[in-house]
Amino acid sequence: MAEDVLTIKHLSVDFKTLEGTVHAIRNVTLKLHPGEVLGESGSGKSVTTKTVMQLLPKNAEVVSGSVEYEGRDLLKLPEKELQKLRGNDLAEIFQDPMTALNPTMWVGKQIMEPLLQHQD
C-alpha cells in the first residue's frame, strides 16, 4: 500500500459558544492515502480539514491530538511554515462556492493572491 499522506491521531476540537462548549470532533484517528476520499455528510470533514490547514475560527480550540504531514505535526508549526505549505503542499476545496470567495473583492485578485504568496 502507498505511504500515508496525512496521519491524524486522537484529534479533538471544541467550539466555545454563548450557550456552552460544542464538542465538534472527538478523538478522531485516521490515515489518508494518495487518492483516498474519506467521510460522509455530517462526519466532521469540514472541521477536520480546517484543523489540518490551521484555518479554524477564533472560538475553536484543539483540545488534543496531532496532525502529521511529512513527519511534521502541523499543529505545532509556526504560522510562517504553515504559509509555505498552504497552497503548495496543502490545499482545500471548499464545499460551499458562495463562501469560498469574498464578494467584496475582485475574483482575479483573490485567485492571484495565493500565486504571488508562493512565488520566489
C-alpha positions in Angstrom: 0.0 0.0 0.0 1.1 3.6 -0.7 2.6 5.7 2.0 0.3 7.8 4.2 -0.2 11.3 3.0 -1.7 12.5 6.3 -1.9 10.9 9.7 -4.3 12.3 12.3 -4.2 10.9 15.9 -6.7 11.4 18.7 -7.8 14.8 17.4 -10.5 16.6 19.4 -11.8 20.1 18.6 -14.2 22.2 20.6 -16.0 25.4 19.9 -16.8 27.9 22.7 -20.2 29.4 22.1 -22.5 31.6 24.2 -24.5 28.5 25.1 -21.5 26.5 26.1 -18.9 24.2 24.6 -19.6 22.3 21.4 -17.5 19.1 21.0 -17.2 19.2 17.2 -14.8 16.3 16.8 -13.8 13.8 19.4 -10.8 11.5 19.3 -10.5 11.2 15.5 -7.8 9.0 14.3 -7.2 8.3 10.6 -4.6 7.8 7.9 -5.2 9.2 4.4 -3.5 7.5 1.5 -3.0 9.1 -2.0 -6.2 9.3 -3.9 -8.4 8.3 -1.0 -11.6 10.0 -0.1 -13.0 10.0 3.5 -16.2 10.7 5.3 -19.9 11.1 4.8 -22.1 14.1 5.2 -22.0 15.3 8.8 -18.9 13.3 9.7 -16.8 16.3 10.7 -14.8 16.6 7.4 -15.0 20.4 7.3 -13.8 20.9 10.9 -11.1 18.3 10.4 -9.8 19.9 7.2 -9.9 23.4 8.7 -7.9 22.0 11.6 -5.3 20.5 9.2 -5.0 23.8 7.4 -5.0 25.7 10.7 -7.9 27.9 9.5 -10.2 27.4 12.5 -12.2 30.4 13.8 -11.0 32.1 17.0 -13.7 30.4 19.1 -12.2 26.9 18.2 -9.8 25.0 20.4 -7.8 22.0 19.5 -8.2 20.0 22.8 -5.9 17.1 21.9 -4.3 15.2 19.1 -1.8 15.6 16.3 -1.9 16.1 12.5 1.2 14.8 10.8 2.2 15.7 7.3 5.6 14.5 6.0 6.6 13.7 9.6 5.8 17.1 11.0 2.9 17.9 13.3 1.1 20.8 11.6 -0.5 21.8 14.9 3.0 22.7 16.3 4.3 24.6 13.2 4.7 28.3 13.3 2.5 30.4 11.1 5.3 31.2 8.7 6.0 27.5 8.0 2.3 26.8 7.6 2.0 29.6 5.0 4.8 27.9 2.9 2.8 24.6 3.0 -0.6 26.1 2.2 -1.3 26.3 -1.5 1.9 24.4 -2.4 1.5 21.1 -0.5 -1.8 21.6 1.3 -5.0 22.9 -0.3 -8.7 22.8 0.4 -11.6 22.9 -2.0 -14.4 24.5 0.0 -17.8 22.8 -0.2 -19.9 26.0 -0.5 -18.9 28.1 -3.5 -20.9 31.0 -2.1 -18.5 31.3 0.8 -15.3 30.3 -1.0 -14.7 33.8 -2.5 -15.1 37.2 -0.9 -17.8 39.1 -2.9 -16.3 42.5 -1.9 -13.0 41.7 -3.8 -12.3 41.2 -7.5 -12.2 37.5 -8.3 -8.9 37.9 -10.1 -7.2 39.4 -7.1 -8.4 36.5 -4.9 -7.0 34.0 -7.4 -3.8 35.9 -7.8 -3.1 36.3 -4.0 -2.0 32.7 -3.3 0.0 32.5 -6.5 2.0 35.6 -5.5 2.4 34.3 -1.9 4.2 31.2 -3.2 6.4 32.6 -5.9 10.0 33.4 -5.2 
